Amino acid sequence: MHHAELAFLRLNHPAWALLRADYAPLILSFLGRVFIDANAGSISASRLASELDDELFALNAHLGEGTFPRPASEYLNDWASPERGWLRKYYPPASDEPHYDLSPSVEKAMTWVRDLRTREFVGTESRLNTIFDLLRQMVYGAETDPRHRLDQLQGKRAEIDALISRAERGDIDVLDAVGQRDRYQQLTRTARELLADFREVEENFRRLDRRLREQITGWTGSKGELLDEIVGSRSSIAESDQGRSFRAFYDFLLSSERQAELTDLLHRLERIDAIEDHDARLARIHFDWIDASERTQATVRLLSDQLRRFLDDQVWVENRRVFDLLRSIESKALRVRDLSSPDVTTELDDAKLTIALPVERPLYRSARPPVLTAGPVEEGDDDFDSSILLDQVHIDQEELLRNVFTSLEARSQVALEDIVTGEPLRHGLAELIGYLSLHDPGLDVVFDEDGRAQIVWTGDHGDRIADLPSVTFTHRGSEAP
């Protein structure tokens, strides 16, 4: 990551801003307990303010009066402001009371803070086994040769047969206490990370829904075009990599057989004596997964509801326009009804039929096959300079990005001609086009059609000058003058 990108994240990312906040311990402890530990989705403003008020009262009594002087509602409004972005404040359908929901940035900050705690035991074997299992799934899953797939399955069968033979003789390998603790630590961490990912997936779907609402609000075309666009967007959401992965997980989790197996395994896990500190939440983590995934599904369903409401509104607007036109025609007819000789004329297009007789159509004519002359093949001349085939120009986009970010270190914006002055163009027009097509998450390229800039470079035939609109590079989020 470049320095400019890290500096932009430090100033603009909500998770980083939360870690720098003065009341970060209060925010993380309270929101983590209310939302994350309880796996809560949406909470009403009155209930959340009541719980925060109790939290502030207890902290002021313990840390001293005036430690947290503001009311609970002010803290919540501040945390939900666009400048903070730690809570999402909205009004659910058919409700006049605002609700709050946790943003994914708080989950990321909480995960980072939890990793700061010193762990007496850090397991590594289970993660290595997980890496090997994932590698086997990817490599064997991409194998298309039936022979190789058959050899792999036969190898698995041989291992299973060997284990069965050892079990029949009473020779069973039991996982020791260290291995149990190692795998339990990896299990709890992965289960909590998976639960946290649902909130980010839900936020991504909500962002797509917000983009669709903005498109619907400013739509000026026909309903058919809008329907094609929205159905395509809905299909792209479902068929995206994230949508397909989420649907596969959701179908897997809703399987009754998988739920029964998972519940049985979690109950048997609690009876293992080698694990001393059991995570109480792990016993019902699969139910938390179902609740979180259902909230994500509800967010996706908002797309269809918004489309239906918009189409209903569009039909009402069009019907209202038809009624207005009819009333306008009636009022004009009443005004000219009492005139003795109303000067009213109506123009119609020329009414005529276009007649095309079948016999006028040309008959089918078979095309003559081309005649190919097969002459002798003559040997060509091999006495030519072939080095020109290897004389290709490669434009390194990473090097161009480094030039731009180096120029942006001491200022907030830089013009293209200033960059070229410090780093002259070595590859001419191709390198200039490379600067114009730069794309980076922390960079904005601003084209000013009103201003002009002249870029000069030295080519094989002397100096060259390119006249183009003024181009300015800025950090993402900042405004160019």
WOSUL-V279295 format. One line per field, one symbol per residue. psi: psi as a letter, one per 30 degrees, with the letter a starting at -180 (. if undefined). Layout:
psi=???
This chain:
psi=kleeeeeeeeffkeeeeeffleheeeeeeeeeeeeeefhkckkleeeeeeeeeeeeeeeeeefkkfeiflleeeeeeefglffdgfljkljlkhkgkllkkklfeeeeeeeeeeffkkkfkjkfeeeeeeeeeeeeeeeeffkfjeeeeeeeeeeeeeeeeeeeeeeffgjkkkkleeeeeeeeeeeeeeeeeeeefeeeeeeeeeeeeeeeeeeeegkfaleeeeeeeeeeeeeeeegleeeeeeeeeeeeefkeeeeeeeeeeeefefgkffjejkjffffgeeeeeeeeeeeeeeeeffeeeeeeeeeeeeeeeeeeeeeeeeeeeeeeeeegegkeikiklkkklkjlkjkjkeffkklkkkkkkkkkjjlkkkklkgiljfffffilkkjjeeeeeeeeeeffeflflklefeeeeeilkfgbeeeeeeefgkkkfgkkjkkjffllkkkklkafhakkkkjllkkkklkkflkk.
